[in-house]
Amino acid sequence: HPLLGGKVLTDIDRALLDAIRAKRAKVVKLPTVNRNMALIRAVLNKACNEWEWIERVPKVGMYKQAGGRIRSLTREEFARLLRELPPHLADMALFSVATGLRRSNVTQLKWSKVSLERRHLWIEAKDHKNGAPHSVPLNDAAMQVLERRKGDHPTYVFTYEGQAIVQTSNTAWYAALKRAGIEDFRWHDLRHTFATWHRQAGTPTYELQRLGGWKSQSMVERYAHLAPDGLQVAASRLDNVLSVTY
C-alpha cells in the first residue's frame, strides 16, 4: 500500500489513518473509503485482540453517509427486463426477486439445499453474509423457476451450457438493461426490489427481516417509508378513540 507499506503496526496512528481517509476521498466515493477504512480497522483489531502484536487500536474514522442506496424496479420495468434477458439469467433474476437472496447465494445454490416437497431452501451459516444459517420459504414464483431448472444439472440449480454460473453482471445483463430502457441498476438491486415490493404489499418489518436474512431490524427500517398503506391502517386504529373528541 502506498501509505501503509513498510510501516510497523505501532507507526499506524490516528493521524496517519485520517490522512489516508482524506486522500482516498479525493479519488473514490465515500462508501468505498469507508470500506477501505473498515478493512484496515479489521486488521488492526486482529493484531490487537487475537495476535497481541499491539496494545491498542487507534480510532479509525469513517465518513457519515446517507441511509444508503435503494434502487428498485416497478412491476412494468421488471417485466421488460425479464423479456430481454436470456432464459438462464431471467430465471435467476426472477428467483432473486422472489426470494431476496444475494447473488452469491443464487449462483452457488445446490439442489442438496432445496426441498421442493417442503417448499423451502436453506443457506448454511458459512455461506450467509450475516453469519447465521438462513431458511427461505419458497413462493409460487420461486417454485416455478425451480421446476424449470430441475434436471438441468445434478449439483447446481442455475447453470449455463452445463457449467455453474459465476458471473451475472455480464455483457448479456447490461445489454438487456439497455434494451429494456433501465438505467442505474445493479444485480444487487434485485434484492432491493424484493424488499420494496414486500413493504408495499404490507409485509411487517420483523417478517421482512426473517425473509431477507437481515441481521437486525435497523437494516430493514430503510424500507419503512415504502409502506404508507400499512401505516395508514395503524394510524386509523385511534379513529374510534378520538371520534368522541370532535
Backbone torsions as a table, in degrees:
resi	resn	phi	psi	omega
1	HIS	NA	134.5	-175.8
2	PRO	-61.4	-24.7	-178.8
3	LEU	-107.3	-19.9	-177.5
4	LEU	-111.6	-20.0	-177.3
5	GLY	-60.3	133.8	177.2
6	GLY	86.2	-4.7	-179.7
7	LYS	-93.0	147.2	172.3
8	VAL	-84.3	159.6	-174.1
9	LEU	-58.3	-35.5	-177.4
10	THR	-71.0	-13.1	176.4
11	ASP	-81.5	-14.2	-176.1
12	ILE	-87.2	102.7	-179.9
13	ASP	-118.5	-178.3	-175.9
14	ARG	-63.2	-37.7	-179.7
15	ALA	-60.2	-44.1	178.7
16	LEU	-65.0	-43.1	-179.7
17	LEU	-64.6	-38.9	177.0
18	ASP	-64.4	-37.5	178.9
19	ALA	-66.1	-41.6	178.1
20	ILE	-62.2	-44.7	-179.1
21	ARG	-60.5	-44.8	-178.8
22	ALA	-65.7	-40.5	-179.7
23	LYS	-68.3	-39.7	178.6
24	ARG	-64.9	-35.1	-177.3
25	ALA	-66.0	-17.6	179.1
26	LYS	-80.8	-17.0	-174.1
27	VAL	-121.6	-17.6	179.9
28	VAL	-133.9	167.8	-179.5
29	LYS	-74.4	159.1	-175.4
30	LEU	-59.9	-39.7	176.4
31	PRO	-58.9	-36.6	178.2
32	THR	-67.3	-41.8	177.1
33	VAL	-58.6	-46.0	-178.7
34	ASN	-63.1	-36.6	177.3
35	ARG	-66.5	-39.9	176.7
36	ASN	-60.4	-46.6	-178.4
37	MET	-67.8	-34.5	178.3
38	ALA	-64.7	-36.1	177.7
39	LEU	-65.7	-45.2	177.9
40	ILE	-60.3	-43.3	179.8
41	ARG	-61.8	-39.6	179.7
42	ALA	-63.2	-41.5	178.6
43	VAL	-64.8	-44.0	-179.8
44	LEU	-65.7	-38.1	178.1
45	ASN	-64.1	-40.3	176.8
46	LYS	-64.8	-43.0	-179.2
47	ALA	-61.0	-32.7	-178.9
48	CYS	-87.1	-52.8	-169.4
49	ASN	-84.2	-31.3	-177.4
50	GLU	-103.1	-45.7	-174.4
51	TRP	-92.6	-17.0	179.7
52	GLU	56.1	41.4	177.8
53	TRP	-88.0	-26.5	177.3
54	ILE	-130.8	156.8	-175.3
55	GLU	-87.1	-26.4	-179.7
56	ARG	-149.5	159.1	178.4
57	VAL	-105.9	126.0	177.9
58	PRO	-67.1	155.3	178.0
59	LYS	-61.7	127.2	178.4
60	VAL	-105.8	105.9	-176.6
61	GLY	-74.8	147.0	177.1
62	MET	-125.6	152.1	174.2
63	TYR	-82.3	139.7	175.3
64	LYS	-73.7	137.9	-179.5
65	GLN	-124.3	161.5	173.7
66	ALA	-68.7	-179.0	-173.0
67	GLY	-60.4	-9.2	179.2
68	GLY	109.7	159.4	-176.1
69	ARG	-79.2	126.8	173.1
70	ILE	-124.9	110.8	178.2
71	ARG	-126.8	120.2	179.1
72	SER	-133.4	166.2	-179.8
73	LEU	-102.5	153.2	168.7
74	THR	-78.8	168.4	177.7
75	ARG	-59.9	-40.5	-177.9
76	GLU	-66.4	-41.6	178.8
77	GLU	-63.3	-42.6	-178.8
78	PHE	-65.9	-38.7	177.5
79	ALA	-62.3	-41.2	177.9
80	ARG	-63.6	-42.7	-179.6
81	LEU	-62.3	-44.3	-179.7
82	LEU	-60.8	-36.8	-179.8
83	ARG	-67.5	-29.3	-176.5
84	GLU	-89.1	-20.1	-177.4
85	LEU	-78.6	147.8	171.1
86	PRO	-63.5	154.1	-172.4
87	PRO	-50.8	-42.2	-176.4
88	HIS	-67.8	-37.7	177.6
89	LEU	-75.7	-33.7	177.4
90	ALA	-62.7	-42.6	178.1
91	ASP	-63.0	-41.2	-179.6
92	MET	-67.3	-39.8	179.4
93	ALA	-66.4	-44.1	178.6
94	LEU	-63.3	-42.2	179.3
95	PHE	-64.4	-36.7	-179.8
96	SER	-65.6	-43.4	179.0
97	VAL	-71.1	-33.6	-179.5
98	ALA	-70.5	-30.8	-174.5
99	THR	-112.0	-22.2	-176.1
100	GLY	78.3	10.2	-178.0
101	LEU	-70.2	146.4	174.3
102	ARG	-70.7	161.1	-174.1
103	ARG	-56.0	-46.3	-176.5
104	SER	-64.0	-33.0	179.6
105	ASN	-74.0	-22.3	175.1
106	VAL	-82.7	-49.1	-177.1
107	THR	-64.8	-30.7	-177.2
108	GLN	-98.2	7.1	-177.0
109	LEU	-64.7	129.8	179.4
110	LYS	-111.8	151.1	179.1
111	TRP	-61.3	-26.6	-179.8
112	SER	-67.3	-15.6	179.5
113	LYS	-102.6	10.6	-177.5
114	VAL	-120.0	135.8	173.0
115	SER	-120.5	103.1	178.5
116	LEU	-68.3	-32.7	-179.1
117	GLU	-66.6	-42.7	-178.7
118	ARG	-91.3	-4.1	177.9
119	ARG	56.6	53.6	174.2
120	HIS	-157.4	162.1	173.2
121	LEU	-134.3	165.6	180.0
122	TRP	-138.9	146.0	178.5
123	ILE	-113.1	127.0	179.3
124	GLU	-70.0	155.0	-177.0
125	ALA	-55.8	-39.5	-177.1
126	LYS	-68.1	-18.4	-179.1
127	ASP	-103.6	0.8	-175.2
128	HIS	-109.3	136.4	-173.0
129	LYS	-60.1	-36.9	-177.1
130	ASN	-83.3	2.3	174.0
131	GLY	81.0	5.9	179.0
132	ALA	-121.4	150.7	176.6
133	PRO	-62.8	150.1	-174.2
134	HIS	-133.4	121.6	177.2
135	SER	-103.1	130.8	-174.3
136	VAL	-120.1	115.8	173.8
137	PRO	-71.9	143.5	-175.1
138	LEU	-104.9	121.3	176.1
139	ASN	-83.0	-178.9	-175.2
140	ASP	-61.8	-40.1	-179.0
141	ALA	-62.7	-43.8	178.8
142	ALA	-64.6	-40.3	179.8
143	MET	-64.2	-38.8	179.1
144	GLN	-63.8	-38.5	177.0
145	VAL	-63.2	-46.1	-178.7
146	LEU	-63.6	-38.0	178.0
147	GLU	-63.6	-37.4	178.5
148	ARG	-68.6	-35.2	-176.5
149	ARG	-84.0	-15.2	-175.4
150	LYS	-60.5	129.7	178.6
151	GLY	93.9	-9.1	-179.1
152	ASP	-73.2	-35.2	-176.1
153	HIS	-150.6	139.8	-176.5
154	PRO	-71.1	-20.9	-174.1
155	THR	-114.6	-55.8	-173.7
156	TYR	-95.3	144.7	179.8
157	VAL	-74.4	-45.0	-175.9
158	PHE	-110.8	117.2	-178.0
159	THR	-138.0	164.7	175.0
160	TYR	-139.0	121.3	-177.6
161	GLU	53.1	42.1	174.2
162	GLY	82.8	1.5	-178.1
163	GLN	-118.4	145.4	175.9
164	ALA	-62.0	141.2	-178.7
165	ILE	-84.3	125.6	-179.6
166	VAL	-101.1	-45.3	-174.8
167	GLN	-112.5	128.8	177.7
168	THR	-104.4	-33.5	179.9
169	SER	-82.9	71.4	-175.8
170	ASN	-113.8	-169.3	-177.9
171	THR	-59.4	-41.6	-179.6
172	ALA	-63.3	-38.5	179.5
173	TRP	-63.9	-50.2	-177.5
174	TYR	-68.3	-34.3	177.3
175	ALA	-66.3	-39.1	178.5
176	ALA	-65.7	-41.0	177.2
177	LEU	-59.7	-43.0	-179.4
178	LYS	-64.3	-45.9	-179.9
179	ARG	-64.3	-32.8	-179.5
180	ALA	-81.3	-5.7	179.3
181	GLY	72.1	33.5	-177.8
182	ILE	-111.7	125.7	-178.3
183	GLU	-116.0	159.4	175.6
184	ASP	51.9	53.5	-178.9
185	PHE	-135.7	127.8	179.6
186	ARG	-112.4	164.4	-180.0
187	TRP	-58.9	-40.3	-179.1
188	HIS	-61.9	-21.8	179.2
189	ASP	-68.6	-13.9	172.0
190	LEU	-62.8	-34.5	176.5
191	ARG	-68.3	-38.6	174.1
192	HIS	-63.4	-37.2	178.1
193	THR	-63.4	-43.9	176.2
194	PHE	-55.0	-49.1	-177.5
195	ALA	-68.7	-41.0	-179.7
196	THR	-62.0	-47.5	-178.9
197	TRP	-65.6	-35.8	177.6
198	HIS	-64.2	-45.0	-179.7
199	ARG	-65.3	-39.7	178.1
200	GLN	-65.1	-26.7	177.4
201	ALA	-85.1	-3.3	176.6
202	GLY	94.9	12.4	178.4
203	THR	-66.0	124.7	-179.1
204	PRO	-64.9	159.4	-177.2
205	THR	-56.9	-48.1	-175.2
206	TYR	-65.8	-32.2	177.5
207	GLU	-72.4	-42.0	179.2
208	LEU	-64.3	-37.4	177.7
209	GLN	-58.9	-44.7	-179.7
210	ARG	-71.1	-40.1	179.9
211	LEU	-63.2	-41.6	-176.3
212	GLY	-90.0	-7.9	178.2
213	GLY	71.3	29.8	175.4
214	TRP	-76.4	147.2	-174.5
215	LYS	-74.7	-32.5	-178.6
216	SER	-139.1	158.5	179.0
217	GLN	-66.3	-29.2	-178.7
218	SER	-60.7	-27.7	179.8
219	MET	-75.1	-17.0	179.9
220	VAL	-97.7	-21.0	-175.6
221	GLU	-62.3	-22.3	-179.8
222	ARG	-66.7	-12.6	176.1
223	TYR	-96.0	1.5	-173.0
224	ALA	-60.8	-37.3	-176.6
225	HIS	-68.4	-9.7	-177.8
226	LEU	-87.2	2.0	-178.0
227	ALA	-119.6	56.3	-177.6
228	PRO	-63.2	-34.3	-179.4
229	ASP	-63.3	-42.2	179.4
230	GLY	-63.6	-38.9	178.4
231	LEU	-69.8	-30.9	178.2
232	GLN	-63.3	-40.8	177.1
233	VAL	-61.7	-43.3	179.9
234	ALA	-63.3	-43.5	-179.1
235	ALA	-63.4	-33.4	-176.9
236	SER	-71.9	-11.3	-179.1
237	ARG	-65.1	-19.1	178.9
238	LEU	-91.1	-2.4	-176.1
239	ASP	-58.6	-46.5	-177.8
240	ASN	-64.3	-35.9	-178.9
241	VAL	-70.8	-43.1	-174.7
242	LEU	-82.2	-14.8	-176.0
243	SER	-61.6	-23.7	-179.0
244	VAL	-79.1	-8.4	-176.1
245	THR	-100.4	-4.2	179.5
246	TYR	-140.2	NA	NA
